[in-house]
C-alpha cells in the first residue's frame, strides 16, 4: 500500500510513466523504510545492475544518505529525480548489520557493472580476492557485458577463482581449466592453494600449474630479453659516438658523457622554446634530434680543433685533458641550469605500455629508444659507407700520410669525424632524456659502460659495437634477477676482463695494418 | 732525471744536492707543525688543529701521488683506479678501528659494530675475524690492495692490455668496487661506511697527542715511500721500467719479462696506496664508499701531472699544491673549484707536460 502511494507520488513528481518499469526507481524508496525493507531494497538495487544505484548505496554505507519522508536525498539532490532538494530538516538514513552485509554484496556486484572501467577492474580484483562461489552469477553476467579486454581478463580470472571454491567438482574443474590458461602469478598461487584442499583434483591442478609455469618462464624470458635489449640500445647510443671517436680516430674522449648530457639539455631547451607555440610542442622531441646533433657536434668540433689536435699521439694526456673538459662542461651546465633534475615530457605517442600476447608488457618509450638506436646505427653506417666524407674518413684511418698525399685534408676530416661522433652522442642524449633524469651528471653513469662496450665489441667496428652493447645489455639483465643490479655490473666487468684474456682486441677485431696501431 | 739537471745546474752547486736539501727542509718544516700546535692559544706561531689534520691528510695524498707516479711516471702505467687501493687500505684500518670501539657503540653490543646490530647480523662475518689485532689489520691494508693490484695487473699485462685500455679497465674496477661497497649486505657499512672511531693503539683519537702521532706516522710513511721509490727508480729495476715506458716492445724483444716488471711495480704501487689510505682514515675519522669514486682516482692523477710526472718530488709537490688550492677555493668559491680543476687538466696536459718541476727546471736553465 505504502509503495503504491509512493509510486503515485513519484509519478506525479517526475511525470515519467516509464519509471514504473524502472527497477532502480522501484526499489529506491525502500531505503527509507525499516531495516527489513532496506535490506530488500539493497538486494534489489544490487541486482538491478543500474549505474545510478552505485553512488546511492555507497552513500548509504558511508552514512551520507539523507531521507525526508520517503524521498531519498543524495548530495543535495533527490536521488530519484535528480532535482535539487534541500538537505535541511532531512534525517540520515540509519542501517543495521543485516543491511550492511547486504550492502557489501550489492556494492561488489554493482561495481562489476559500473560505468567506469577502472572501477570495474577494482571490483573484479576484490571479488578475486574474496573468493566466494556466490559471486559466480554476478561475474558471469558482468563478463557477458564487458567490452574492455583488460577488465574482462581480470573478471574471468575472478570467475575462475570463484569457481575453484564452488562445492561441485565439475564447476571446480572448469575453474582449474581456465586458471591453467592464464599466465599470471596470481593464478598459480591460487591453484597451489587449492591443491591442499582438493586432493581428488590433484592431477588437473598439477597439469594446470605446469602449463602456467611454462608460460611464465617464456614470459619472463621474453621480458628479460626486452629489458636487456632496452639497456643494450641505451648502451649502443652512448657507445656509438665513442666507437667513432675512440675506435676509428683512436682519440679517447672522456668528455663523451658530457656531450650526451649536452644533447639531453638541448632537448630540454627546445621543449621550453616550443612552449610558446602549443601546436609545436608535441614535435619538440623530433625537433630536438637535429638540434642536439648540431649542438654536440659543434662542441665536439671545437674541442677537436681547439685542444685535442695538439695532443695527437699522446692518448694518456688526451684522456686527462678531455676529462678536465668534461668537468668544466658539467660544472657550467650545473651553474646555468641548476643541479636539480630537469623534466623533459614525453609526447603522448611515446607513453604507455604495449601488451603483447602472453601477458608480456613493453613500455613504449623504451621500445622507441630501441628503434631510435637502430636508426642511428644505420645512419652512422650509411654515413661511413656511402658518403664522400665516410670514404675520406676510412682513408685517413687506414693510412694518414698516403691519404694526405692523395689530396685529402686530414685535419678537416679529423674535425668532421670527431664532430660526427660527438653529434651522435648528442642524439643519444635526446633518447636518454626520455628514460633517465636530465641532470648535469647524466653522462657520467654511461661513460664507463660505453667504454666497456667498445672494448668488448672490438675497437673500430660499428657492428662490434652493436653486438657488444646488446650482448652486455642482455647479459646484465640475465644476471640481475639472481645477483642483484650491482653484482650484475661487477660480474659483467669480470666477464669482460676474462673475455679480453682470450680476445684482447674484442669480438670484431680490425684486421691488417690498422690493427697494429 | 736529476743527472740531467745536475749537468745544467748554475754555479757549481749540484742540483741533486739542492733537491735533497729542499726535501729535507720540507720534511723538517712539516715536522714542526704538531710542535707549534702545542703552543698556548693566542701565541703568534701557534698552528691550529685544523691545519695539522689537513696537512696530515695532504701527506697521505702525497704518498698516494707517489704511488701513482711510480707506476705512471716511470713505468707508463696510467691507473685511473688507484683510489680503490687507497680506499681498501682505508677500509682495513677502518675495520680495525670499528673493532676497537667494542661495547662503546650506541647499541652497546660487545662484539658487533653498530651498523651490524642495526642490520640484524648475529655474528661477525668471517672476513672480519682478526681485525681486532693491529698488526693483522696493517698487514691486510698492505695485502688486500696488493692482491687486487696483482690480479688486475696480471690479467691485464699478460694479455698486453696497455695505455688507455688499462686506464679504462682500472677505472671500471674502482667503479665496480664503489657499487659493491655501497651495498649494505657486503658487511662494510653500506653507504655510511665506518665512523665514530674511538681510539687507536690505546690512544683516544680526538686528542692533540693522537693527532700529532698520526701526523708523524704519515710523515714517516712519506719519507719512507720517497726513500723506497728513490731506491727503486735509481737501480736497474727503475731503468728497465723507464725503458718499458718508452719502448715496451723493444724491451720485450731484448728478453726482459715486461709483464713481471710491470706487475711488480704495479703491486708495489698499490700497496703504497693502501698504506696511505690506512693512515688517512684515522686522520679524517671516516671512510665510506665515496672514496672509491672514479673522480677521486683521476683527481689524484692530476696531482702527479701538475707536480711533474716522472719525478718523485713532483708528485709530492703536486699533491700539496693542488690540495692547498682546493682547500682554499672550496671555502671561498666552491662553484669555481671544478672549473679550476678542469682547467688544470687542460692546462697541464697542453702547456706544462713536465708539470711544476719542469717549470722550475726551465727557469734554472
Interface residues (C-beta under 8 A of the other chain):
Chain A: X252 X307 X310 X311 X314 X315 X316 X317 X318 X319 X320 X321 X323 X324 X325 X326 X327 X328 X330 X331 X332 X335 X448 X451 X452 X455 X484 X486 X487 X489 X490 X493 X497 X498 X500 X501 X504
Chain B: X72 X78 X152 X155 X156 X158 X159 X160 X161 X163 X164 X165 X167 X168 X169 X171 X172 X173 X175 X176 X179 X180 X182 X183 X294 X298 X301 X302 X305 X335 X338 X339 X341 X342 X343 X344 X345 X346 X348 X349 X350 X353
